[in-house]
Amino acid sequence: MQNLGIIQGRLTPSEGRGIQFFPKAEWENEFPAAKGLGFENIEWVFDYVDYANNPLWTRGGCKKICNIIEQSGVAVHTVCFDYFMRRPFYKHLDDVALREENLRFFKNIADNLALVGGHVMELPLVDDAAIQGGDERGAALGFLRDASELAPPNLAVAIETDMPPGAFRSFLEDVGRNNVKANYDLGDSVGRGYDPWDEICSLGAYVENVHIKDKPLHGSTVALGKGAADFDKFFSALAYTDYRKGITLQVARGKDGKEKKYISEQIQFVKPFVEKYLTGGLKMKNVLGGGTPDSTDELPIGIMQGRLTPSNGRGIQFFPFGAWENEFSLGEEIGLDEIEWIFDYERHEENPLWTESGCQTIKAKIEETGVKVHSVCFDYFMRRPFYKGKGNYEENTAFFSRALDGMERIGASLIEVPLVDDSSIQTTEERKEALRLARDMADRAAQKKMVVGFETDMPPGIFRKFLEDIDRENVAANYDSGNSSGLGYDHREELLSLGTLVANVHIKDRVFQNGTVQLGTGSANFEQVFSSLENIGYQGSLILQAARGMDGDEKDTILGQMQFVEKYVQKYGLGA
């Protein structure tokens, strides 16, 4: 099986030493035992207790380890640096000597690990070593940057934390070192109630090592298959992210004296999943649960309102006063499924969504043409973001509530809030205020069973963390392929990071750090966009927010864009 290993000590009776320990008197015996069970490597354990007697502490001990590795054929790729759980300096911020001790221990073990052929130093920042506040976070970031500089070439520092997926990725991004990665622990993840697909896809290429265990929600480690872990979802996520590195069994213990038999059973549990998902790199679709559509129809293709109306100098996006009804008829004619409504600040009282009679007219047009309105782009917020100035909060919430009333009348269910361009969040204080309003928005929308979709210019991990910090079930992401390519982001990384949080997609193309262009002529990688949508099980709408053509050629321009998108929808079976 793919680089399968076992945590040190699991092949030795506990005899009261707990679930995990360094087997001081038995460590050499574990290597031939591991070989007999088919393991390729043992993940070494280095703890603070009696550390001087751990062979990895000294060069002489490392020679013994190398001899056993050569005799048994079982490697040591990784060390679990449990020392750090007992002595994390950031729990004692004023203790300079402890920080220096941390770095000294780290460097010695990192250097010795390299001597025995290892390449992953795992630091568990969990339980008593969990990061609790901003001061501890800042101190841990500084330590990891220093430690990464001390690590030998080709050695990765893999962090395990109890942070939610977006916060964890954001933490790694903030470390800002290429050799600082993630250790993913399945059991700890499900024990906290996290979704393994969302976590693994959010972390992506950051995942350097994987621990296999199982736990019930808020419970302790149990035998594989007895807890809350969804192994199909977990292994399919590894397959999709093309994970090809270590898999370490850190499973529950059986009875003392029955270690080989028990571990053999755990191997047999894991083996079918490895063969199903990791042998041959099988990619999964709709593994997210609830991603299967009600019919075999392809995903609905819609258009941003105003794109079927000549601009006449009004710019790329506007509400088409005087022409909006005609757009429904044209949409029906060319085969559009829906129109994303625009609600802007300018002339807002003339927007049909503002009044009950206007909503009746919209509803009649929907029924007449069959072209639906599922989403509303709340461009008003780009002109009047309250967190950019004082005094707009009440106005913001009043307008938002009025828009929700209109949406309810016409049967729309998603309101999109763009936090980009002039409404981009720039400071910590703006973020704090935006979160406050976002929670209020979500609560108001929830009363009408609606979703609030945010679009931002934040990097993937930071965007997901922002959505997590809102902490509302009806909050989602609006993904814009053009804005992504214009910012230089990786589509696959973004969509995997956001995963099931993606509720709406805008299709456009932009040149890197430049404006909107016709589809296929900019920096957007549409193969990557649509293959990633397939693999996150996306079932929402595809809204054309693409570049305009010549005034008067709107129908032909949109038909060409529809054909461009439909070939990818068909290729990747989206909605099928």
WOJOBEL-V340446 format. One record per residue. N is the residue number from 0. RES is the residue in one small letter. PHI is phi in radians with two decimals (* if undefined). D_FIRST is the distance of its C-alpha to the first C-alpha in Angstrom with 2 decimals. Layout:
n & res & phi & d_first
N & RES & PHI & D_FIRST
N & RES & PHI & D_FIRST
This chain:
n & res & phi & d_first
0 & m & * & 0.00
1 & q & -1.01 & 3.79
2 & n & 0.74 & 6.13
3 & l & -1.43 & 5.97
4 & g & -2.29 & 9.60
5 & i & -2.39 & 12.58
6 & i & -1.22 & 16.11
7 & q & -1.05 & 18.63
8 & g & 1.73 & 20.91
9 & r & -1.29 & 18.81
10 & l & -1.76 & 18.79
11 & t & -2.23 & 22.57
12 & p & -0.97 & 25.28
13 & s & -1.20 & 26.75
14 & e & 0.86 & 30.33
15 & g & 1.44 & 31.73
16 & r & -1.57 & 29.88
17 & g & 1.60 & 28.29
18 & i & -1.38 & 24.77
19 & q & -2.40 & 23.83
20 & f & -2.84 & 25.48
21 & f & -1.50 & 25.25
22 & p & -1.42 & 25.45
23 & k & -0.95 & 28.27
24 & a & -1.56 & 29.03
25 & e & -2.07 & 25.58
26 & w & -1.01 & 23.21
27 & e & -1.16 & 23.13
28 & n & -1.18 & 22.24
29 & e & -1.20 & 19.06
30 & f & -1.18 & 17.44
31 & p & -1.12 & 17.70
32 & a & -1.14 & 16.84
33 & a & -1.13 & 13.56
34 & k & -1.06 & 12.91
35 & g & -1.12 & 13.91
36 & l & -1.57 & 11.47
37 & g & 1.67 & 8.41
38 & f & -1.32 & 8.44
39 & e & -1.65 & 8.74
40 & n & -2.69 & 11.55
41 & i & -2.06 & 14.28
42 & e & -1.48 & 16.08
43 & w & -1.20 & 19.69
44 & v & -1.98 & 22.46
45 & f & -2.13 & 25.89
46 & d & -1.96 & 28.66
47 & y & -1.35 & 32.41
48 & v & -1.11 & 33.44
49 & d & 0.99 & 34.13
50 & y & -1.06 & 32.37
51 & a & -1.15 & 34.43
52 & n & -1.68 & 32.79
53 & n & -1.44 & 29.24
54 & p & -0.98 & 28.29
55 & l & -1.27 & 26.97
56 & w & -1.35 & 30.56
57 & t & -2.14 & 32.13
58 & r & -1.16 & 31.74
59 & g & -1.12 & 32.30
60 & g & -1.10 & 29.48
61 & c & -1.11 & 27.16
62 & k & -1.10 & 28.13
63 & k & -1.10 & 27.05
64 & i & -1.06 & 23.64
65 & c & -1.07 & 23.27
66 & n & -1.12 & 24.35
67 & i & -1.15 & 21.82
68 & i & -1.05 & 18.98
69 & e & -1.15 & 20.43
70 & q & -1.20 & 20.94
71 & s & -1.61 & 17.57
72 & g & 1.37 & 15.24
73 & v & -1.77 & 13.77
74 & a & -1.52 & 14.69
75 & v & -2.10 & 16.47
76 & h & -1.60 & 15.73
77 & t & -2.39 & 17.46
78 & v & -2.10 & 20.49
79 & c & -1.55 & 21.49
80 & f & -1.49 & 25.22
81 & d & -1.13 & 26.63
82 & y & -0.83 & 29.95
83 & f & -1.17 & 30.50
84 & m & -1.23 & 30.53
85 & r & -1.56 & 33.46
86 & r & -2.33 & 35.41
87 & p & -1.30 & 35.10
88 & f & -1.10 & 38.30
89 & y & -1.27 & 38.71
90 & k & -1.47 & 39.70
91 & h & -2.41 & 42.66
92 & l & -1.09 & 43.65
93 & d & -1.55 & 46.75
94 & d & -1.59 & 45.05
95 & v & -1.11 & 44.80
96 & a & -1.09 & 44.03
97 & l & -1.17 & 40.94
98 & r & -1.08 & 39.61
99 & e & -1.13 & 40.26
100 & e & -1.11 & 38.50
101 & n & -0.95 & 35.43
102 & l & -1.17 & 35.35
103 & r & -1.13 & 36.09
104 & f & -1.11 & 33.27
105 & f & -1.01 & 30.86
106 & k & -1.11 & 31.89
107 & n & -1.09 & 31.76
108 & i & -1.25 & 28.22
109 & a & -1.09 & 27.04
110 & d & -1.09 & 28.71
111 & n & -1.22 & 27.37
112 & l & -1.06 & 23.76
113 & a & -1.07 & 24.20
114 & l & -1.09 & 25.66
115 & v & -1.62 & 22.57
116 & g & 1.64 & 20.34
117 & g & -1.45 & 19.33
118 & h & -2.54 & 19.70
119 & v & -2.35 & 19.52
120 & m & -1.86 & 22.37
121 & e & -1.68 & 21.92
122 & l & -1.94 & 25.30
123 & p & -1.47 & 25.50
124 & l & -1.73 & 28.67
125 & v & -2.32 & 28.65
126 & d & 0.94 & 30.82
127 & d & -1.19 & 33.65
128 & a & -1.75 & 32.52
129 & a & -1.12 & 32.44
130 & i & -1.34 & 34.67
131 & q & -1.88 & 37.69
132 & g & -2.57 & 40.24
133 & g & -1.08 & 41.28
134 & d & -1.14 & 42.42
135 & e & -1.15 & 39.19
136 & r & -1.07 & 37.22
137 & g & -1.09 & 39.42
138 & a & -1.16 & 39.15
139 & a & -1.14 & 35.34
140 & l & -1.05 & 35.26
141 & g & -1.08 & 37.59
142 & f & -1.08 & 35.62
143 & l & -1.13 & 32.33
144 & r & -1.12 & 34.20
145 & d & -1.16 & 35.65
146 & a & -1.10 & 32.42
147 & s & -1.09 & 30.62
148 & e & -1.27 & 33.42
149 & l & -1.46 & 32.94
150 & a & -1.18 & 29.22
151 & p & -1.08 & 28.50
152 & p & -0.99 & 27.57
153 & n & 1.21 & 23.99
154 & l & -1.83 & 23.38
155 & a & -1.67 & 22.63
156 & v & -1.79 & 24.29
157 & a & -1.79 & 22.18
158 & i & -1.66 & 24.43
159 & e & -1.98 & 23.73
160 & t & -2.32 & 26.76
161 & d & -1.81 & 28.16
162 & m & -1.28 & 29.73
163 & p & -1.06 & 29.52
164 & p & -0.92 & 27.45
165 & g & -1.11 & 30.47
166 & a & -1.15 & 31.87
167 & f & -1.15 & 28.65
168 & r & -1.10 & 28.35
169 & s & -1.05 & 32.08
170 & f & -1.06 & 31.78
171 & l & -1.12 & 29.24
172 & e & -1.09 & 31.51
173 & d & -1.23 & 34.44
174 & v & -1.04 & 32.87
175 & g & 1.22 & 32.94
176 & r & -2.23 & 30.80
177 & n & -1.12 & 28.04
178 & n & -1.69 & 26.01
179 & v & -1.76 & 26.20
180 & k & -2.20 & 23.20
181 & a & -2.11 & 21.75
182 & n & -1.79 & 19.43
183 & y & -1.76 & 18.55
184 & d & -2.03 & 18.61
185 & l & -1.06 & 18.08
186 & g & -1.12 & 20.20
187 & d & -1.11 & 22.98
188 & s & -1.10 & 23.09
189 & v & -1.23 & 23.67
190 & g & -1.11 & 25.91
191 & r & -1.63 & 28.14
192 & g & 1.54 & 28.17
193 & y & -1.43 & 26.42
194 & d & -1.67 & 24.65
195 & p & -1.09 & 20.97
196 & w & -1.12 & 21.48
197 & d & -1.06 & 24.63
198 & e & -1.15 & 23.27
199 & i & -1.16 & 20.17
200 & c & -1.22 & 22.25
201 & s & -1.15 & 25.13
202 & l & -1.33 & 23.27
203 & g & 0.95 & 21.47
204 & a & -1.20 & 20.84
205 & y & -1.18 & 21.96
206 & v & -1.23 & 18.62
207 & e & -1.89 & 17.27
208 & n & -2.69 & 15.10
209 & v & -2.27 & 14.00
210 & h & -1.79 & 14.76
211 & i & -1.73 & 13.71
212 & k & -2.70 & 16.80
213 & d & -2.38 & 19.41
214 & k & -2.53 & 23.19
215 & p & -1.32 & 26.17
216 & l & -1.00 & 28.44
217 & h & 1.08 & 30.35
218 & g & -2.06 & 28.89
219 & s & -1.75 & 26.85
220 & t & -1.09 & 23.25
221 & v & -2.26 & 22.48
222 & a & -1.04 & 19.74
223 & l & -1.00 & 17.11
224 & g & 1.57 & 18.90
225 & k & -1.78 & 22.28
226 & g & -1.98 & 23.11
227 & a & -1.68 & 23.72
228 & a & -1.18 & 20.24
229 & d & -1.70 & 19.70
230 & f & -1.24 & 15.95
231 & d & -1.10 & 16.57
232 & k & -1.13 & 18.60
233 & f & -1.09 & 16.30
234 & f & -1.24 & 13.18
235 & s & -1.18 & 15.69
236 & a & -1.17 & 17.25
237 & l & -1.06 & 14.18
238 & a & -1.10 & 13.93
239 & y & -1.14 & 17.65
240 & t & -1.44 & 17.87
241 & d & 1.03 & 15.34
242 & y & -1.25 & 13.34
243 & r & -2.30 & 11.10
244 & k & -1.88 & 11.37
245 & g & -1.30 & 10.33
246 & i & -2.19 & 9.28
247 & t & -2.00 & 11.33
248 & l & -1.32 & 12.30
249 & q & -2.13 & 16.08
250 & v & -1.38 & 16.90
251 & a & -1.08 & 20.28
252 & r & -1.50 & 21.46
253 & g & -1.68 & 22.40
254 & k & -1.38 & 25.44
255 & d & -0.96 & 26.26
256 & g & 1.62 & 25.54
257 & k & -1.99 & 22.82
258 & e & -1.04 & 19.98
259 & k & -1.09 & 17.63
260 & k & -1.11 & 18.32
261 & y & -1.15 & 17.99
262 & i & -1.13 & 14.70
263 & s & -1.04 & 13.30
264 & e & -1.12 & 14.73
265 & q & -1.19 & 13.18
266 & i & -1.09 & 9.60
267 & q & -1.12 & 10.86
268 & f & -1.21 & 12.34
269 & v & -1.32 & 9.44
270 & k & -0.91 & 7.17
271 & p & -1.07 & 9.90
272 & f & -1.24 & 10.23
273 & v & -1.09 & 6.88
274 & e & -1.17 & 7.69
275 & k & -1.25 & 11.23
276 & y & -1.88 & 11.44
277 & l & -1.82 & 8.93
278 & t & -1.51 & 8.37
279 & g & 1.65 & 11.90
280 & g & 1.13 & 12.97
281 & l & -1.00 & 14.97
282 & k & -1.78 & 17.95
283 & m & -1.88 & 19.72
284 & k & -2.19 & 23.45
285 & n & 1.01 & 25.53
286 & v & -1.57 & 22.82
287 & l & -1.51 & 25.35
288 & g & 1.30 & 27.25
289 & g & 1.44 & 30.83
290 & g & -1.61 & 30.08
291 & t & -1.44 & 31.04
292 & p & -1.22 & 34.58
293 & d & -1.34 & 37.40
294 & s & -2.41 & 38.13
295 & t & -1.67 & 36.77
296 & d & -1.14 & 39.01
297 & e & -1.27 & 37.74
298 & l & -1.04 & 37.90
299 & p & -1.17 & 41.54
300 & i & -1.90 & 42.98
301 & g & -2.20 & 45.81
302 & i & -2.40 & 48.01
303 & m & -1.26 & 49.32
304 & q & -0.95 & 52.93
305 & g & 1.72 & 55.48
306 & r & -1.32 & 53.53
307 & l & -1.75 & 55.71
308 & t & -2.19 & 58.88
309 & p & -0.97 & 60.47
310 & s & -1.20 & 60.02
311 & n & 0.87 & 63.63
312 & g & 1.44 & 62.87
313 & r & -1.55 & 61.04
314 & g & 1.64 & 57.78
315 & i & -1.41 & 54.31
316 & q & -2.41 & 53.99
317 & f & -2.86 & 56.78
318 & f & -1.46 & 58.01
319 & p & -1.43 & 60.05
320 & f & -0.97 & 63.29
321 & g & 1.49 & 65.43
322 & a & -2.28 & 62.67
323 & w & -1.10 & 59.86
324 & e & -1.16 & 61.01
325 & n & -1.12 & 61.10
326 & e & -1.13 & 57.46
327 & f & -1.12 & 56.50
328 & s & -1.13 & 58.50
329 & l & -1.15 & 56.99
330 & g & -1.06 & 53.49
331 & e & -1.07 & 54.16
332 & e & -1.11 & 55.55
333 & i & -1.69 & 52.52
334 & g & 1.61 & 49.94
335 & l & -1.27 & 48.67
336 & d & -1.54 & 47.13
337 & e & -2.77 & 48.22
338 & i & -2.20 & 49.98
339 & e & -1.51 & 48.89
340 & w & -1.22 & 52.14
341 & i & -1.98 & 53.41
342 & f & -2.16 & 55.31
343 & d & -1.95 & 56.87
344 & y & -1.33 & 59.49
345 & e & -1.15 & 62.10
346 & r & 0.94 & 64.38
347 & h & -1.07 & 62.07
348 & e & -1.23 & 64.94
349 & e & -1.60 & 65.28
350 & n & -1.25 & 61.64
351 & p & -0.97 & 61.71
352 & l & -1.21 & 58.84
353 & w & -1.33 & 61.26
354 & t & -2.13 & 63.68
355 & e & -1.14 & 63.61
356 & s & -1.17 & 65.70
357 & g & -1.11 & 63.42
358 & c & -1.14 & 60.39
359 & q & -1.10 & 62.26
360 & t & -1.15 & 62.81
361 & i & -1.05 & 59.11
362 & k & -1.07 & 58.17
363 & a & -1.12 & 60.71
364 & k & -1.22 & 59.32
365 & i & -1.08 & 55.77
366 & e & -1.17 & 57.10
367 & e & -1.20 & 59.20
368 & t & -1.77 & 56.52
369 & g & 1.38 & 53.26
370 & v & -1.53 & 51.87
371 & k & -1.61 & 50.36
372 & v & -2.18 & 50.12
373 & h & -1.66 & 46.92
374 & s & -2.31 & 46.91
375 & v & -2.18 & 49.53
376 & c & -1.53 & 49.16
377 & f & -1.51 & 51.13
378 & d & -1.12 & 52.43
379 & y & -0.87 & 55.21
380 & f & -1.20 & 52.88
381 & m & -1.24 & 52.59
382 & r & -1.55 & 56.38
383 & r & -2.34 & 56.84
384 & p & -1.24 & 53.83
385 & f & -1.08 & 55.36
386 & y & -1.35 & 53.28
387 & k & -1.55 & 54.97
388 & g & -2.84 & 58.34
389 & k & -1.48 & 60.20
390 & g & 1.60 & 61.69
391 & n & -1.69 & 59.51
392 & y & -1.05 & 57.40
393 & e & -1.10 & 59.78
394 & e & -1.12 & 60.27
395 & n & -0.99 & 56.54
396 & t & -1.17 & 55.87
397 & a & -1.15 & 58.96
398 & f & -1.14 & 57.99
399 & f & -1.07 & 54.42
400 & s & -1.11 & 55.71
401 & r & -1.14 & 58.15
402 & a & -1.12 & 55.42
403 & l & -1.08 & 53.37
404 & d & -1.06 & 56.50
405 & g & -1.13 & 56.83
406 & m & -1.06 & 53.21
407 & e & -1.06 & 53.65
408 & r & -1.19 & 56.68
409 & i & -1.75 & 54.98
410 & g & 1.53 & 51.63
411 & a & -1.40 & 49.44
412 & s & -2.29 & 46.50
413 & l & -2.33 & 45.05
414 & i & -1.92 & 47.03
415 & e & -1.75 & 45.60
416 & v & -1.96 & 46.65
417 & p & -1.50 & 46.34
418 & l & -1.87 & 46.06
419 & v & -2.35 & 46.32
420 & d & 0.93 & 49.05
421 & d & -1.19 & 52.12
422 & s & -1.80 & 50.39
423 & s & -1.12 & 47.35
424 & i & -1.38 & 46.66
425 & q & -1.96 & 47.60
426 & t & -2.25 & 48.10
427 & t & -1.08 & 46.79
428 & e & -1.16 & 49.95
429 & e & -1.11 & 49.54
430 & r & -1.07 & 45.98
431 & k & -1.05 & 47.32
432 & e & -1.22 & 50.07
433 & a & -1.11 & 47.83
434 & l & -1.08 & 45.52
435 & r & -1.07 & 48.64
436 & l & -1.19 & 49.86
437 & a & -1.06 & 46.44
438 & r & -1.13 & 46.24
439 & d & -1.11 & 49.76
440 & m & -1.01 & 48.96
441 & a & -1.09 & 45.92
442 & d & -1.13 & 47.99
443 & r & -1.15 & 50.76
444 & a & -1.17 & 48.43
445 & a & -1.07 & 46.69
446 & q & -1.08 & 50.10
447 & k & -1.88 & 50.18
448 & k & 1.03 & 46.50
449 & m & -2.01 & 45.83
450 & v & -1.91 & 43.09
451 & v & -1.84 & 43.80
452 & g & -1.86 & 41.72
453 & f & -1.71 & 41.91
454 & e & -2.04 & 41.61
455 & t & -2.35 & 41.45
456 & d & -1.82 & 41.05
457 & m & -1.31 & 38.67
458 & p & -1.06 & 35.30
459 & p & -0.90 & 32.30
460 & g & -1.11 & 31.45
461 & i & -1.22 & 35.15
462 & f & -1.10 & 35.95
463 & r & -1.08 & 33.37
464 & k & -1.07 & 34.66
465 & f & -1.03 & 38.18
466 & l & -1.12 & 37.34
467 & e & -1.12 & 35.69
468 & d & -1.23 & 38.80
469 & i & -1.12 & 41.04
470 & d & 1.11 & 39.33
471 & r & -2.36 & 40.48
472 & e & -1.19 & 38.52
473 & n & -1.71 & 40.62
474 & v & -1.80 & 39.90
475 & a & -2.50 & 37.77
476 & a & -1.95 & 37.34
477 & n & -1.74 & 39.25
478 & y & -1.76 & 37.27
479 & d & -2.09 & 39.38
480 & s & -1.14 & 37.75
481 & g & -1.29 & 40.84
482 & n & -1.09 & 41.35
483 & s & -1.09 & 37.69
484 & s & -1.17 & 38.06
485 & g & -1.15 & 41.45
486 & l & -1.54 & 40.00
487 & g & 1.47 & 37.25
488 & y & -1.42 & 34.35
489 & d & -1.62 & 31.04
490 & h & -1.00 & 31.08
491 & r & -1.10 & 27.35
492 & e & -1.10 & 27.16
493 & e & -1.14 & 30.22
494 & l & -1.18 & 29.32
495 & l & -1.16 & 25.82
496 & s & -1.11 & 27.49
497 & l & -1.38 & 30.19
498 & g & 0.91 & 28.10
499 & t & -1.21 & 30.00
500 & l & -1.33 & 32.97
501 & v & -1.31 & 34.04
502 & a & -1.98 & 36.99
503 & n & -2.71 & 38.91
504 & v & -2.28 & 38.43
505 & h & -1.70 & 41.17
506 & i & -1.72 & 40.77
507 & k & -2.66 & 42.54
508 & d & -2.32 & 42.16
509 & r & -2.43 & 43.40
510 & v & -1.36 & 43.62
511 & f & -0.88 & 42.02
512 & q & 1.01 & 44.63
513 & n & -2.56 & 47.05
514 & g & -1.51 & 48.34
515 & t & -1.27 & 47.34
516 & v & -2.30 & 47.34
517 & q & -1.08 & 46.83
518 & l & -0.98 & 43.32
519 & g & 1.56 & 41.34
520 & t & -1.96 & 43.69
521 & g & -1.94 & 42.35
522 & s & -1.65 & 39.22
523 & a & -1.20 & 37.27
524 & n & -1.74 & 34.05
525 & f & -1.27 & 34.37
526 & e & -1.03 & 31.25
527 & q & -1.17 & 29.37
528 & v & -1.04 & 31.62
529 & f & -1.33 & 31.25
530 & s & -1.15 & 27.54
531 & s & -1.24 & 27.03
532 & l & -1.07 & 29.55
533 & e & -1.05 & 27.66
534 & n & -1.39 & 24.40
535 & i & -1.62 & 26.18
536 & g & 1.21 & 27.87
537 & y & -1.12 & 31.29
538 & q & -2.23 & 34.18
539 & g & -1.61 & 37.23
540 & s & -1.60 & 39.91
541 & l & -1.99 & 40.02
542 & i & -1.80 & 43.31
543 & l & -1.25 & 44.84
544 & q & -2.13 & 46.28
545 & a & -1.45 & 46.56
546 & a & -1.12 & 49.33
547 & r & -1.43 & 52.74
548 & g & -1.71 & 54.47
549 & m & -1.29 & 58.23
550 & d & -0.97 & 60.45
551 & g & 1.73 & 61.33
552 & d & -1.84 & 58.16
553 & e & -1.03 & 56.04
554 & k & -1.06 & 55.24
555 & d & -1.14 & 54.13
556 & t & -1.08 & 52.07
557 & i & -1.19 & 50.22
558 & l & -1.05 & 49.74
559 & g & -1.11 & 48.09
560 & q & -1.19 & 45.79
561 & m & -1.08 & 44.90
562 & q & -1.12 & 44.02
563 & f & -1.03 & 41.86
564 & v & -1.29 & 39.85
565 & e & -1.08 & 39.77
566 & k & -1.16 & 37.95
567 & y & -1.31 & 34.97
568 & v & -1.05 & 35.22
569 & q & -1.22 & 35.11
570 & k & -1.06 & 32.36
571 & y & -1.74 & 29.94
572 & g & 1.07 & 31.28
573 & l & -1.20 & 32.41
574 & g & 1.57 & 33.96
575 & a & -1.41 & 33.12
